[in-house]
């Protein structure tokens, strides 16, 4: 099992994941990234343009292992 950090950004603003999450199978990184995106969107009360937001997933050495855009339905809103 490996620990990954799921940071969210639009290139100007960031939501950093200092704790990270243990993921057993690398194939589950995309599912977790989508869940993190949804949690970030749900955490803000004000309307936000999510079209440029993405989740960048990093291993503990700081290497980016996945770049996942926020869900399409959120980007269209």
C-alpha positions as CSV (number, residue, x, y, z in Angstrom):
1,X,0.0,0.0,0.0
2,X,1.3,3.4,-0.9
3,X,0.4,6.9,0.3
4,X,-0.5,9.6,-2.3
5,X,-1.4,13.3,-1.9
6,X,-4.3,14.7,-3.9
7,X,-3.8,18.4,-4.6
8,X,-6.4,20.5,-6.4
9,X,-5.6,23.6,-8.5
10,X,-6.8,25.8,-11.3
11,X,-3.3,27.2,-11.8
12,X,-3.9,30.2,-9.5
13,X,-5.5,28.8,-6.4
14,X,-4.6,25.6,-4.6
15,X,-6.2,23.2,-2.1
16,X,-3.3,21.2,-0.8
17,X,-3.5,17.7,0.7
18,X,-0.9,17.6,3.5
19,X,-2.1,14.3,4.9
20,X,-2.6,12.2,1.8
21,X,-4.4,8.8,1.6
22,X,-3.3,5.2,1.6
23,X,-4.2,3.5,-1.7
24,X,-3.8,-0.2,-2.2
25,X,-4.2,-0.5,-5.9
26,X,-2.9,2.3,-8.3
27,X,-6.0,1.6,-10.4
28,X,-8.1,3.3,-7.7
29,X,-6.2,6.6,-7.9
30,X,-8.7,8.0,-10.5
31,X,-11.7,7.1,-8.3
32,X,-10.1,8.8,-5.3
33,X,-9.2,11.9,-7.4
34,X,-12.8,12.2,-8.5
35,X,-14.0,11.9,-4.9
36,X,-11.5,14.6,-3.8
37,X,-12.7,16.9,-6.6
38,X,-16.3,16.4,-5.5
39,X,-15.4,17.1,-1.8
40,X,-13.6,20.4,-2.8
41,X,-16.6,21.5,-4.8
42,X,-19.0,20.7,-2.0
43,X,-16.9,22.5,0.6
44,X,-17.3,26.0,-1.0
45,X,-20.5,27.9,-0.5
46,X,-20.0,30.4,-3.3
47,X,-20.4,29.6,-7.0
48,X,-17.1,28.8,-8.6
49,X,-16.0,28.2,-12.2
50,X,-14.5,24.7,-12.0
51,X,-13.7,24.5,-15.7
52,X,-9.9,24.9,-15.2
53,X,-9.6,22.9,-11.9
54,X,-7.8,19.5,-11.8
55,X,-6.6,17.1,-9.2
56,X,-2.8,16.4,-9.3
57,X,-1.9,13.2,-7.5
58,X,1.7,12.9,-6.2
59,X,3.5,10.1,-4.5
60,X,5.5,10.8,-1.3
61,X,8.6,11.6,-3.3
62,X,6.7,14.5,-5.0
63,X,6.4,12.8,-8.4
64,X,3.1,13.5,-10.1
65,X,1.5,10.2,-11.0
66,X,-1.9,11.4,-12.2
67,X,-3.6,14.5,-13.5
68,X,-7.4,14.3,-13.3
69,X,-9.7,17.2,-14.5
70,X,-12.7,17.9,-12.3
71,X,-15.8,16.1,-13.4
72,X,-17.3,17.3,-16.7
73,X,-20.7,18.1,-15.1
74,X,-19.0,20.4,-12.7
75,X,-17.1,22.1,-15.4
76,X,-20.3,22.8,-17.4
77,X,-22.0,24.4,-14.4
